[in-house]
Amino acid sequence: MATDSAAAPHPEAPSAQPRPASQLAAPGGAGVMAPDPVPDPHRPGQPLTERAAASAPGVPMALGGTVIVGVTIWLIVIAHTLSPDVQGWLGFLTSVTAIVGVFMLVGLTPIQPGEARVVQLFGQYRGTVRQPGLRCCNPFAKRVKISTRIRNHETAVAKVNDADGNPIEIAAVVVWQVADTAQALYAVDDFVKFVAIQTETAVRHIATSYPYDTGDPNQLSLRANADEITSQLSAEIAARVASAGVTIIESRLTRLSYAAEIAQAMLRRQAAGAVVAARTRIVEGAVGMVDLALRRLEEQDVVELDEERKAAMVSNLLVVLCSEQATQQVVNTGSLYQ
């Protein structure tokens, strides 16, 4: 449950008391605060969690209530034909059967698959009914419908600075489901809005914790390590919404790009990095080919070259192998030293 931040203490005020363990940062260093759980009045010292509510099969209760109401109507119709003494006794019996029949029908609650009913009696949580079909509960209880189906939430595109200070645009989609209906209803004000806000907060925190791209292979980046980043995002969202009785099934980044104001500059930077990497690969291959050529010439005694001629041959081969354009062939009709 979201808590308001405390105001700054007055200089002359006494020092604040240490926070309880439930208010300390959650493990993992994500800075997620664990709020105090809602206490269960029926289990002192225990947090309020979902439990099964007392309910009966609805179809027999519906048939029984309908029969009782029908008998009540029939008794009212025939009461005018009986003696006054019998009418007094029959009036009391009619009142009792009418009350019983109405209570049986009022307590009927249809529950569809993928839904649950939180039973609340006189302001207190009495349990949750998850069995699909027609159920009969306490007619005085309030039955709140909560969907337990799997839901999707897609965040709006957020503009934040990554770990290197570069503005980026990021968005994510999270798949979630209500696991504890009691916590979802009583621990937070609106669990749907709570999931939306906490998801956006987690996305922003992840985006500012890692660079968009990095040349260090030992450092995680948002672009190159999508699986690791989404795993950490799912774990952080799950920690943030656990107090609302919500479980996170999956989360994925749906948008990740540089902001428009630096997109062109970063694209040129990426293109330059790609050119440098390609050139490095070409030079490594060319050096290997030159070394192989020199060793083959020496092993097979094709020609004997001094150091100056070897240097010239290496220079010519590197120019041919590393050039972007086709080279022009020149035929040397003299000796190697001309």
C-alpha positions in Angstrom: 0.0 0.0 0.0 1.4 3.4 -0.9 2.4 5.5 2.0 3.0 9.3 2.2 6.6 10.4 2.7 7.2 11.9 6.1 7.8 15.6 6.5 11.3 16.9 7.3 11.8 17.0 11.1 12.1 20.3 12.9 15.7 21.1 14.1 14.5 21.2 17.7 12.4 18.1 17.4 13.6 14.8 19.0 15.3 12.3 16.8 13.0 10.0 14.8 12.4 6.5 16.0 13.9 3.7 14.0 11.7 2.4 11.2 10.3 -1.2 11.7 11.7 -4.0 9.6 8.7 -3.9 7.3 9.6 -0.4 6.2 13.2 -1.1 5.3 14.3 -1.4 1.7 13.5 -4.8 0.1 16.4 -7.1 -0.7 18.0 -6.6 -4.0 18.8 -2.9 -3.7 15.9 -1.9 -5.8 14.7 0.6 -3.1 11.3 -1.0 -2.9 9.6 -0.3 0.4 7.6 -3.1 2.1 4.5 -1.5 3.7 2.9 -2.8 6.8 0.3 -5.4 6.0 -3.4 -5.0 6.9 -4.0 -6.9 10.2 -6.6 -9.7 10.3 -9.1 -9.0 13.2 -9.9 -12.7 13.4 -6.2 -13.7 13.7 -4.3 -11.3 15.9 -0.8 -10.7 14.8 -1.4 -12.1 11.3 -1.8 -10.2 8.1 -5.1 -10.1 6.3 -5.0 -12.7 3.5 -7.6 -14.5 1.4 -9.5 -17.4 3.0 -12.6 -19.3 1.8 -16.0 -18.0 2.8 -18.9 -20.1 3.9 -21.3 -20.7 1.1 -23.8 -23.4 0.0 -24.7 -24.7 -3.5 -27.1 -22.2 -5.0 -29.3 -24.5 -7.1 -30.9 -26.4 -4.2 -31.3 -23.1 -2.3 -32.9 -21.5 -5.3 -35.4 -24.4 -5.7 -36.1 -24.4 -2.0 -36.6 -20.6 -1.9 -38.9 -20.7 -4.9 -41.0 -23.5 -3.3 -41.2 -21.7 0.0 -42.3 -18.4 -1.7 -44.9 -20.4 -3.7 -46.3 -22.0 -0.6 -46.4 -18.6 1.1 -48.4 -17.2 -1.7 -50.8 -20.2 -1.7 -51.3 -19.8 2.1 -52.2 -16.1 1.7 -54.7 -17.0 -1.0 -56.5 -19.7 1.1 -56.3 -17.7 4.3 -59.5 -15.8 3.5 -61.5 -19.0 3.4 -60.5 -20.2 6.9 -61.8 -19.4 10.3 -60.4 -16.3 12.2 -58.6 -18.5 14.7 -56.8 -20.4 11.9 -56.1 -17.2 10.1 -54.1 -15.8 13.0 -52.0 -18.9 13.3 -51.7 -19.0 9.5 -50.6 -15.4 9.3 -47.7 -16.0 11.6 -46.6 -19.1 9.6 -46.9 -17.1 6.3 -44.7 -14.4 7.7 -42.0 -16.9 8.7 -42.0 -18.7 5.4 -42.0 -15.5 3.5 -38.9 -14.3 5.4 -37.1 -17.6 5.0 -37.9 -17.8 1.2 -36.8 -14.2 0.6 -33.5 -14.7 2.5 -32.8 -17.8 0.5 -33.3 -16.1 -2.8 -31.5 -12.9 -1.8 -28.4 -14.8 -0.8 -28.0 -16.3 -4.3 -24.8 -15.2 -6.0 -23.9 -16.2 -9.6 -20.1 -16.5 -10.0 -18.6 -16.8 -13.5 -15.3 -18.6 -14.2 -12.4 -16.2 -13.7 -14.2 -14.2 -11.0 -14.5 -14.2 -7.3 -16.8 -12.7 -4.7 -15.3 -11.1 -1.6 -17.9 -11.5 1.3 -18.0 -8.5 3.7 -20.4 -8.6 6.7 -20.9 -5.4 8.8 -17.6 -4.0 7.5 -15.5 -7.1 8.2 -13.9 -9.5 5.8 -15.6 -12.9 6.0 -13.9 -14.7 3.1 -13.8 -15.2 -0.6 -16.0 -17.4 -2.8 -14.2 -18.7 -5.9 -16.3 -21.7 -6.9 -17.9 -20.9 -10.3 -21.7 -21.4 -10.6 -24.6 -20.4 -8.5 -23.7 -20.1 -4.8 -25.7 -19.0 -1.7 -24.1 -16.7 0.8 -25.2 -14.8 3.9 -28.0 -12.5 2.6 -26.9 -9.7 4.9 -23.3 -9.8 3.5 -22.0 -7.5 0.8 -20.5 -9.5 -2.1 -17.8 -7.6 -4.1 -16.9 -8.9 -7.5 -13.2 -9.1 -8.4 -11.9 -10.5 -11.6 -9.1 -13.1 -11.3 -8.5 -13.3 -15.0 -5.1 -12.6 -16.5 -4.8 -8.9 -17.5 -2.4 -6.8 -19.6 -1.2 -3.4 -18.9 0.9 -1.3 -21.3 2.6 1.7 -20.0 2.7 5.0 -21.8 5.9 6.0 -23.6 8.2 7.6 -20.9 11.1 9.8 -21.7 13.9 9.3 -19.1 17.7 9.5 -18.9 19.6 6.2 -18.9 22.6 5.5 -16.7 24.9 7.5 -19.0 22.5 10.5 -19.0 21.2 10.0 -22.5 17.5 10.7 -23.0 15.6 7.6 -24.1 12.0 6.6 -24.8 10.9 3.4 -23.1 7.6 1.6 -22.7 6.7 -1.9 -21.4 3.7 -4.3 -21.2 3.1 -6.4 -18.0 0.9 -9.5 -17.7 -0.6 -9.7 -14.2 -3.3 -11.5 -12.2 -5.0 -11.1 -8.8 -3.7 -13.9 -6.5 -5.1 -12.7 -3.2 -8.5 -11.0 -3.4 -8.5 -9.8 0.3 -5.2 -7.9 -0.2 -6.3 -6.5 -3.5 -9.5 -5.1 -2.0 -8.3 -4.0 1.5 -4.6 -3.3 1.2 -4.8 -0.6 -1.5 -7.3 1.9 -2.6 -7.6 0.8 -6.3 -5.5 -2.2 -7.1 -5.8 -1.7 -10.9 -4.5 1.9 -10.7 -1.9 0.7 -8.1 -0.5 -1.8 -10.6 -0.4 0.8 -13.4 1.5 3.4 -11.3 4.0 0.9 -9.8 4.7 -0.6 -13.2 5.6 2.8 -14.6 7.7 3.5 -11.6 9.6 0.2 -12.1 10.1 0.9 -15.8 11.6 4.3 -15.1 13.9 2.9 -12.4 15.2 0.1 -14.6 15.7 2.6 -17.5 17.8 4.9 -15.3 19.9 2.0 -13.8 21.4 0.8 -17.1 22.9 2.5 -20.2 21.0 2.2 -23.5 24.1 0.7 -25.1 27.7 0.1 -24.0 30.9 -1.2 -25.4 31.8 -3.1 -22.3 30.9 -6.7 -22.6 30.8 -7.1 -18.8 28.2 -4.4 -18.3 24.5 -4.9 -19.0 22.7 -2.6 -21.4 19.1 -2.1 -22.2 19.5 -2.9 -25.9 21.9 -5.8 -25.8 20.6 -7.6 -22.7 16.9 -7.7 -23.2 16.3 -11.0 -21.4 18.2 -10.0 -18.3 16.6 -6.6 -18.2 13.1 -7.9 -18.5 13.8 -10.5 -15.8 14.9 -7.7 -13.4 11.9 -5.6 -14.5 9.5 -8.5 -13.7 11.1 -9.0 -10.3 10.9 -5.4 -9.4 7.3 -5.0 -10.4 6.4 -8.2 -8.5 8.1 -6.7 -5.4 6.2 -3.5 -5.7 2.7 -4.9 -6.2 3.0 -7.9 -3.8 1.3 -5.9 -1.1 -1.8 -5.6 -3.3 -2.1 -9.4 -3.7 -1.1 -9.3 -7.4 1.3 -11.7 -9.1 3.3 -10.8 -12.2 3.3 -13.4 -14.9 5.5 -11.7 -17.5 6.8 -8.3 -18.6 8.4 -7.1 -21.8 9.8 -3.9 -23.2 7.6 -2.7 -26.1 9.6 0.4 -27.0 13.2 1.3 -26.5 14.9 4.1 -28.5 16.8 7.3 -28.1 14.8 10.4 -27.8 14.2 12.4 -30.9 16.6 15.2 -30.0 19.7 12.9 -29.9 18.5 10.1 -32.2 20.5 11.2 -35.3 23.7 11.8 -33.3 23.4 8.4 -31.6 22.7 6.7 -35.0 25.9 8.3 -36.4 27.7 7.1 -33.3 26.4 3.5 -33.7 27.3 3.6 -37.4 30.8 4.8 -36.6 31.2 2.0 -34.0 30.0 -0.5 -36.6 32.6 0.8 -39.1 35.4 0.6 -36.6 34.4 -3.0 -35.6 34.2 -4.0 -39.3 37.6 -2.4 -40.0 39.1 -4.2 -37.0 37.9 -7.5 -38.3 39.2 -6.8 -41.8 42.6 -5.9 -40.5 42.8 -9.0 -38.3 42.0 -11.1 -41.3 44.4 -9.3 -43.6 47.3 -9.7 -41.1 46.6 -13.4 -40.8 46.6 -13.8 -44.6 49.9 -11.9 -44.9 51.5 -13.9 -42.2 50.4 -17.1 -43.9 51.7 -16.0 -47.3 55.1 -15.1 -45.9 55.4 -18.4 -44.0 54.4 -20.4 -47.1 57.0 -18.6 -49.3 59.7 -19.3 -46.8 58.7 -22.9 -46.2 58.5 -23.8 -49.8 61.6 -21.8 -50.9 59.7 -20.0 -53.6 61.6 -16.8 -53.3 64.1 -15.4 -50.7 63.2 -12.0 -49.5 65.2 -9.6 -47.3 63.5 -7.5 -44.6 63.0 -4.5 -46.9 61.3 -6.6 -49.5 59.1 -8.3 -46.9 58.1 -4.9 -45.6 57.1 -3.9 -49.1 55.2 -7.1 -49.7 53.3 -6.7 -46.4 52.4 -3.1 -47.3 51.2 -4.1 -50.8 49.1 -7.0 -49.5 47.5 -4.9 -46.7 46.6 -2.2 -49.2 45.0 -4.8 -51.5 43.1 -6.7 -48.7 42.0 -3.7 -46.7 41.0 -1.3 -49.5 37.3 -0.6 -50.0 37.7 -0.2 -53.8 39.2 -2.6 -56.4 42.9 -2.2 -56.8 44.7 -1.7 -60.1 47.1 -4.4 -61.2 50.7 -3.3 -62.0 53.1 -5.6 -63.8 56.7 -5.3 -62.7 58.9 -6.1 -65.7 62.2 -5.4 -63.8 63.6 -7.0 -60.7 62.3 -6.8 -57.2 64.8 -4.0 -56.4 63.8 -1.7 -59.2 
